[in-house]
Amino acid sequence: MKRKISTLPRGLELNRKNLQMALVYFIANVNLPFSVVEMKLFMDLLHLINKQAGPMINQISRQRISNHLSQVFVQLQEKIKQEILSKQV
């Protein structure tokens, strides 16, 4: 059984940070290449869904997504380690 990385809380404010986090979780959960965020069709889709997302998505690149995913991985790894250690006590 494949485990989901996580889910995002509902009702997040639309800003660059939250959009980037949502994209990281989406890309990781459905195994898409990071380059999807640079595809014109993907940018057009986000702009169609929410016109405010257009300028934000233009600031997001595959490199930023890759870096952010690495940060999320380290954070989740530390969280899991702490959970395991707390159960051993």
N, C-alpha and C positions, 0 to 999 in steps of 0.2 A: 504494500500500500504506500503510495506516495504521500508524503507529508507536506502540507502547505507551509510556506514560510511564515506567514502571518496574515492578518487582515487589518485593514485600516478602519479607524472609527468613522462612523457616519457624521455628516455635518461639518467636515473640516472646512475652514476658510480657504478660498482659492487664492493661493500665493505661490511664488516660485518654489519655495521650500516644500510645501505640501504636494504640489504637482510633481516635483522631482521624486519625492518619496513614493507617491502613488505609482509613478512610472516604474520605479525600481521594483516594487512589489509585483506589479503586473508582469513585467518582463521576466522576472525570476520565476514566477509561478507558472507561466505558460511557455517557458523556454524559448523566448524570442531573442534574436540577436540585438545587441545594444544599438546597432545602426538603425533600427526601426524608428527611433526618435528623430532621425535626420531625414527620413523619407517624406517627400512633399505630400503624398496622400495621407500620411499619418498626421502631419501638421494641419492639413486642410480639415481633416476629421475633427481634431480638437477645436479648431477655430469655429467649425460649424456647430459643435456642441455648445461652446461657450466662447463668445468673441473676446472675452477678457483673457482667455488662455493663449491666444495667438502670440502676443508679444513675449509671454513667459516661455512658450515652447521654443521660440527662436533663440533663447539663451541656453537651452539645454542641448548637450551634445553627447555622443556615445562615450567620450572620455569622462564627462561629468557623471554620467550614469554608472560607468564602471567604477569610478572612485567612490561614489556614494554606496554602491552595492558592497564594496569592500568594507566600508565603515559599518554598514548594517550587519554584515557577516561577523565582524569582530565583536560588535555589541551583543548580537544573539549568542555567539560562542561564550562570551563572558557570562551572560545571563544563565545559560544552561549549566555552565560550570558552577555558578553560585547555587543554583537549585540542587545540583547533585551533592555539593558539599553540605548544604543545609540539611539534607536528608540523612547524611552519614552521622550527624551529631546526635 
